[in-house]
């Protein structure tokens, strides 16, 4: 987890956006003498970051807005809806940061808005990224308990408990990100760059980031996979569902797991590799220079989950689709008649 929402006290607009890379190389401190010979292609990322971020923004905002509109009508009905609302909130928070990253990439990684804006935007991005992963894990746990132990844990499966878990999850992620920012050595903060931490001269901070990656991604990833696979195993033994229903549920879970691994795991793998290299190698600059483009490409893939999540987890769920259809019908009826009829108003109020 790269919860070190990057930025720096010296963040500012260079004389030319294309001078960001050269300025970066020139400003290296102790232990960075050899970095300048390793080219970091800051001027290349815009060719894939800008279109992917643009696609995520154009498709993600309406999809998540539609999902939020549908879920709000069921906010107090189940634990699943409570967690889905948090996933949508995380998606929207991350999507709102994308215009900043689009401009940053177009300017060849030259941040023009100062260190405070960089820290704020970076904190919002990484908090949303890892909070969402946590809630996807909680959804897997909730689905497993509902299928395998529907009565044993009924007392814990309440909207009140879901609200408490949600608050605690957000607090944990925000705290880790803030601590990461506080622990970040001042001399590792590079002018003009935001969100890149390359070739640190100190090992302690890399150790913190390795620990946080394990805690906030790999453990949730393990538990999510475990509970979904266990749920599938129990599903095969269920006698209350016919073969068609079982196949439908199996395909649905397979799609969720596949989307998660394709969109989230690559970035975590490249980030983890970078942090481990900073710990184990005396000079990690050559490795990080070669990894840079793969790391940025993997990062931009994570934003596509802002499009996949509302489709897979929300809009394909029967209850949510029915609630959305009812709300759309109510809105359509009100527009056609210039106001809802009494019987329609009663029905729409209940949605």
C-alpha atoms as one frame of an Amber mdcrd trajectory, in Angstrom:
protein
   0.000   0.000   0.000   1.561   3.263  -1.070  -0.086   5.246   1.659   2.652
   7.832   1.594   0.398  10.275  -0.267   3.390  11.793  -1.988   4.307  15.360
  -2.400   6.901  17.668  -1.057   7.625  20.883   0.631   9.289  22.054  -2.541
   6.555  21.075  -4.961   6.090  23.789  -7.554   5.861  24.489 -11.248   9.181
  24.147 -13.071  10.244  26.503 -15.798   9.199  23.879 -18.348   7.017  20.801
 -17.725   9.509  18.637 -19.596  12.227  19.658 -17.165  10.582  17.643 -14.374
  12.655  14.539 -15.066  15.949  16.431 -15.307  15.112  18.467 -12.185  14.380
  15.256 -10.355  17.720  13.746 -11.299  19.569  16.922 -10.392  18.041  17.149
  -6.930  19.066  13.695  -5.681  20.762  13.549  -2.303  23.201  11.117  -0.735
  23.184   7.690  -2.291  21.604   8.973  -5.513  24.718   9.751  -7.531  24.036
   7.012 -10.061  20.357   7.672 -10.591  20.705  10.259 -13.342  22.125   7.655
 -15.709  18.911   5.637 -15.432  16.232   7.187 -17.602  12.808   7.515 -15.968
  10.270   8.060 -18.776   8.084  10.716 -17.180   7.109  11.996 -20.640   5.715
   8.599 -21.719   3.004   7.887 -19.154   0.565  10.378 -20.654   0.029   8.124
 -23.648  -1.742   5.516 -21.518  -2.609   7.295 -18.257  -4.629  10.086 -19.847
  -6.932   7.858 -21.977  -7.433   5.256 -19.226  -8.111   7.870 -16.549 -10.416
   9.677 -18.976 -12.351   6.463 -19.650 -12.627   5.672 -15.946 -13.866   9.194
 -15.236 -16.381   9.295 -18.110 -17.877   5.880 -17.357 -17.284   5.680 -13.611
 -19.028   8.866 -12.511 -22.449   8.089 -14.068 -22.306   4.396 -13.121 -21.396
   5.068  -9.504 -23.874   7.952  -9.323 -26.607   5.653 -10.586 -25.577   2.935
  -8.140 -25.552   5.428  -5.257 -29.026   6.639  -6.217 -30.336   3.066  -6.196
 -28.572   2.012  -2.981 -29.717   4.994  -0.938 -33.280   3.711  -1.136 -32.113
   0.523   0.599 -29.562   2.025   2.958 -31.027   0.450   6.108 -32.112  -2.883
   4.667 -28.998  -5.075   4.887 -25.324  -5.327   5.774 -24.468  -5.931   2.122
 -26.039  -2.639   1.043 -24.119  -0.797   3.783 -20.796  -2.131   2.505 -21.755
  -1.483  -1.117 -22.475   2.144  -0.243 -18.948   2.424   1.104 -17.531   0.900
  -2.088 -19.426   3.481  -4.138 -18.230   6.291  -1.860 -14.612   5.127  -2.286
 -15.046   4.917  -6.054 -16.444   8.439  -6.263 -13.684   9.819  -4.040 -11.019
   8.264  -6.241 -12.708   9.389  -9.455 -12.779  12.995  -8.254  -8.974  12.988
  -8.032  -8.452  11.800 -11.625  -8.620  15.249 -13.307  -5.587  16.260 -11.225
  -3.631  13.154 -12.260  -4.628  13.611 -15.908  -3.191  17.135 -15.903  -0.122
  15.978 -13.951   0.604  13.264 -16.511   0.005  15.601 -19.451   2.628  17.927
 -17.941   5.214  15.116 -17.801   4.851  14.720 -14.029   5.242  18.369 -13.119
   2.852  19.209 -10.261   1.745  22.864 -10.494  -0.518  23.316  -7.447   1.851
  23.147  -4.496   2.617  20.595  -1.792  -0.644  20.949   0.159  -2.771  20.134
  -2.867  -0.499  17.211  -3.723  -0.807  15.789  -0.229  -4.574  16.250  -0.174
  -5.194  14.722  -3.594  -2.744  11.894  -2.915  -4.355  11.139   0.447  -7.803
  10.990  -1.154  -6.593   8.686  -3.945  -4.766   6.107  -1.834  -7.356   6.171
   0.953 -10.113   5.406  -1.535  -8.020   2.695  -3.197  -7.332   0.718  -0.041
 -10.600   1.411   1.748 -12.383  -0.057  -1.274 -10.267  -3.209  -1.103 -11.205
  -3.599   2.539 -14.913  -3.278   1.846 -14.724  -5.777  -1.004 -13.181  -8.188
   1.499 -15.980  -7.454   3.983 -18.555  -8.156   1.272 -16.957 -11.566   0.679
 -17.087 -12.315   4.410 -20.725 -11.191   4.636 -21.739 -13.348   1.658 -19.923
 -16.358   3.141 -21.540 -16.005   6.569 -24.952 -15.487   5.001 -24.578 -18.665
   2.959 -22.758 -20.993   5.352 -23.739 -19.690   8.802 -27.003 -17.780   8.299
 -28.167 -18.219  11.917 -24.947 -18.487  13.895 -23.786 -14.924  13.170 -27.162
 -13.265  12.731 -26.530 -11.012  15.733 -23.469  -9.536  14.021 -25.136  -9.074
  10.639 -27.025  -5.885  11.412 -26.858  -2.473   9.804 -25.697  -1.018  13.120
 -22.728  -3.377  13.260 -22.012  -2.722   9.560 -21.938   1.022  10.234 -19.492
   0.528  13.111 -17.232  -1.704  10.994 -17.370   0.824   8.144 -16.294   3.709
  10.364 -13.489   1.619  11.847 -12.295   0.582   8.374 -12.150   4.154   7.098
 -10.401   5.277  10.294  -7.765   2.540   9.983  -6.939   3.331   6.362  -6.835
   7.105   6.905  -4.638   6.662   9.990  -2.144   4.482   8.131  -1.957   6.985
   5.280  -1.477   9.913   7.638   1.199   8.054   9.606   2.924   7.296   6.311
   2.950  10.981   5.494   4.382  11.866   8.904   7.101   9.229   8.668   8.148
  10.312   5.209  11.664  11.802   5.461  11.757  15.385   4.318  14.813  14.832
   2.171  12.922  12.166   0.207  10.359  14.711  -0.968  11.220  15.677  -4.528
  10.485  19.064  -6.125   7.981  19.049  -8.975   6.936  15.414  -8.417   3.792
  14.131  -6.768   3.082  10.478  -6.074   6.508   9.166  -7.042   8.921   7.962
  -4.402  12.049   6.757  -6.192  15.401   5.589  -4.834  15.074   6.586  -1.170
  18.366   6.904   0.691  16.861   5.547   3.934  15.597   1.993   4.483  13.266
   2.572   7.447  10.434   4.078   5.480  10.517   1.265   2.923  10.063  -1.200
   5.800   6.941   0.655   6.899   5.479   0.544   3.405   6.184  -3.193   3.008
   4.356  -3.864   6.283   1.417  -1.701   5.241   1.104  -3.445   1.853   0.843
  -6.796   3.605  -1.682  -5.523   6.142  -3.952  -3.569   3.831  -3.860  -5.559
   0.618  -2.413  -9.045   0.746  -4.294 -10.064   3.890  -7.676  -8.753   2.603
  -6.934 -10.344  -0.769  -6.237 -13.700   0.890  -9.381 -13.571   3.022 -11.573
 -12.457   0.126 -10.355 -15.310  -2.062 -10.640 -17.814   0.787 -14.217 -16.887
   1.692 -15.409 -16.821  -1.904 -13.861 -20.220  -2.643 -15.248 -21.666   0.586
 -18.628 -20.264  -0.323 -18.461 -21.955  -3.715 -17.614 -25.235  -2.023 -20.646
 -24.960   0.245 -22.775 -23.890  -2.711 -22.151 -27.208  -4.440 -23.472 -29.023
  -1.364 -26.635 -26.920  -1.105 -29.839 -28.792  -1.906 -32.154 -25.782  -1.838
 -30.834 -24.420  -5.168 -31.157 -25.977  -8.590 -28.280 -26.412 -11.009 -29.105
 -23.278 -12.993 -29.048 -21.053  -9.907 -25.773 -22.589  -8.743 -24.128 -22.000
 -12.123 -25.325 -18.395 -12.138 -23.881 -17.718  -8.681 -20.637 -19.478  -9.598
 -20.185 -17.347 -12.725 -20.951 -14.203 -10.757 -18.309 -14.981  -8.106 -15.796
 -15.994 -10.798 -16.281 -12.631 -12.521 -15.735 -10.729  -9.261 -12.548 -12.620
  -8.380 -11.175 -12.315 -11.921 -11.853  -8.572 -12.092 -10.213  -8.021  -8.718
  -7.063  -9.941  -9.627  -6.739  -8.363 -13.062  -7.269  -4.774 -11.918  -5.835
  -4.653  -8.395  -3.107  -7.256  -8.005  -0.656  -5.983 -10.697  -0.191  -2.613
  -8.977   0.245  -4.199  -5.562   2.809  -6.606  -7.000   4.872  -3.846  -8.632
   4.644  -1.645  -5.526   5.679  -4.484  -3.258   8.578  -5.339  -5.566   9.729
  -1.731  -5.505   9.614  -1.515  -1.714  11.450  -4.825  -1.257  14.111  -3.707
  -3.733  14.612  -0.514  -1.726  15.226  -2.680   1.339  17.450  -5.363  -0.154
  19.474  -3.544  -2.803  22.223  -1.095  -1.984  21.254   0.906  -5.055  17.679
   0.235  -6.220  17.689   2.995  -8.858  18.339   0.765 -11.898  15.560  -1.623
 -10.887  13.115   1.196 -10.165  13.932   2.894 -13.451  13.054  -0.285 -15.338
   9.921  -0.861 -13.241   8.543   2.670 -13.496   6.360   2.303 -16.599   4.980
  -1.065 -15.491   4.151   0.412 -12.088   2.308   3.392 -13.604   0.461   1.156
 -16.059  -0.617  -1.133 -13.224  -1.709   1.903 -11.211  -3.967   3.189 -13.964
  -5.587  -0.255 -14.262  -6.785   0.068 -10.662  -9.007   2.984 -11.676 -10.924
   0.727 -14.074 -12.298  -1.022 -11.001 -14.290   2.179 -10.451 -16.212   1.121
 -13.560 -16.260  -2.620 -12.851 -17.415  -2.347  -9.227 -20.824  -0.754  -9.820
 -21.465  -3.200 -12.666 -20.409  -6.382 -10.901 -21.269  -5.696  -7.286 -24.252
  -3.396  -7.583 -26.118  -3.033 -10.839 -26.105  -6.800 -11.491 -27.672  -7.599
  -8.110 -31.361  -8.374  -8.455 -32.551  -6.344  -5.451 -30.590  -3.273  -6.532
 -31.830  -3.559 -10.109 -35.422  -3.767  -8.888 -34.968  -0.736  -6.620 -33.381
   1.199  -9.474 -36.212   0.238 -11.848 -38.808   1.414  -9.314 -37.071   4.739
  -8.772 -36.743   5.313 -12.501 -40.413   4.434 -12.966 -41.398   6.897 -10.247
 -39.295   9.652 -11.795 -40.690   8.903 -15.246 -44.265   8.920 -14.017 -43.772
  12.214 -12.217 -42.363  13.844 -15.353 -45.198  12.551 -17.542 -48.018  13.695
 -15.241 -46.384  16.835 -13.903 -46.502  15.269 -10.433 -47.093  11.834  -8.958
 -50.620  10.576  -8.461 -51.604   9.698  -4.854 -51.286   5.948  -5.340 -48.034
   6.337  -7.238 -46.695   8.757  -4.617 -47.396   6.230  -1.885 -45.583   3.496
  -3.779 -42.639   5.737  -4.628 -42.251   6.895  -1.045 -41.788   3.293  -0.044
 -38.968   2.744  -2.541
